[in-house]
């Protein structure tokens, strides 16, 4: 079992290209040419906590765009499952499939978890604001699923 060691503000964000829910390749470097990017890691599409978190980010998309911020969610789910999640919840941002959790590991968010008495390795619900220069501007680790969007907005508008 691995303990997590998340990247911090000032660290260079790992480059990635992953398939989104439409099976298109999304490249971080391309996104950063247009806006800063909020990369949020979540454990599993269509589960209650992940749904609340995604819906709130969906509802704040216009405000985030005004703040020069694009959202991408990353989970170990396969593309097909991400498509179902997007369709069912009318999500309006890229959901990226990291099935081998290589990107989660690169960001330091894959590791030991305990849930309902079970111990396993999985994705920790953490977020990174990546500046257009490719550097992590902020690491979000203190939030609940239902207020994640507000914590991000508070940081962006302070």
Phi, psi and omega in degrees: 000131181263138169275151182275153178217076186296147172298158184235169176306135181099338177286153175282132179286137176297135176292143174210156167222123184226160178278137176267186184296342177261011181062031173262148178277123178252125184247123182306314183302325179291317179299320184291343176294334184258319186207166167287160187233130171267112177261116178243132179263136179221150188291316190200126179300145173069011172272159187305310182295317181293327179293312179301314181299313182294318180297320179294320177293321176303312184292338181258010185305315182297318180294316179298320179298320177297333179266021175059038184230128175251143182256136166227135177257140180233130176217168178278011181289148173290158183309315183300320180292323177295321180297317178299317180298311180301313183295311184298321186255008178051048181285151188234031178213167183287133170250124187251139182266120180238060188301325179270006180050027179294321181287319176302318178294319181298325178276353178079026183248007177257126179174196187304131175222157175227126181216123179049046177082351179266145176244134183197168173268138180196181180278135173267142183283090183223156183227153181227130172264117184253121179289164183296344176275002178087005180262143177289120180274325182206144177247120180259115178229354181247087178198162171255160182304321185283343180242009180307311181301322182289322177299317179295312180299318178301318178295316184291334184256001182286000000 
